[in-house]
């Protein structure tokens, strides 16, 4: 996993050593992560092929202006830990 900032974005790159085939559209746990990223105004891209590693790249704006319908994203560290423990 790596995390970097570039100008006004946070970029996360996560790679596993699994067997591939991950697909957020098929109900994997990635769908919850994708939803959280989108609430923050970000984008998530998954690169996964059978028998190969899965990589997830996430880009989140650090100072984006929200639309009136978008909820404010203020996660505390305990909320983040709590989300991980449900998996």
N, C-alpha and C positions, 0 to 999 in steps of 0.2 A: 504494500500500500504506500502511496505517496500523496502528499498534499502540498500544493504550491499556490501562491497568489500571483496574479498577473494583473497589473493595473487595478481594475475594480471587480475582479472575479476570483473565486476560489475554484481550483481545479483539483479533483480527486481522481486517482487512478488506482483501481483495485484489481488484482489478478489472483486466481487460485491455482491449485495444482490438481484439480479434479478432472473429470472425464468429459466435461462440456455438455452441451445440450440445454443450457439454461435458457428459459424464455419467459419473460414477465407476463406475456399475454396468455400463457397456459396455466396461470395460477401459482407460479413459484413464489417464494418469499420476496423476490425482486419487485413484485408489483407494489408492495407496501413502501419499499424504498423509493421507487419511481414516483409514487404519489407524494411522498414527503419532499422530494426534490422539486417537483412541479409547484407545490405550495410555496416554496421559497423562490419561485420564478426561474428555476434552473432547468437544465436538460440532462438526461441520462441516456447513454448509448451502451448497448450490450453487444459484445462480440463473442459468440459462443458457437462452436461446431462440435459435433460428436467426436469423441476420442481426442479432443484438444482442450487446452485451458480455456477458461472463461475470463474475460476482462470486462470490467465495468468502468466507464469514464463518465464523470459527473462534473458539470460546470454550473456554479451558482453565483449569481451577481451579488456583490457585497453591499452595494448601495442602490439597489433598484427601487424605483417608485412603483408602488402597488396600485392595481386597479381597485375601484371601490368594492368589488366583490371578493377580492383576495384577502384571506385572513392574515393577520400579522403573525409572523413566525418567530416566537420567542421561546425556544426550547432551553430549559436549564440542563445542566449536566446530569442531574438525576433523572430527568425525563428521557434523555438520550440513553443512559444506562438501562432504564426500564424498558425501552423499546427493544434493546438488544437481548434482554433476558427472556422475552416472550418467544423467541425463535427456537 
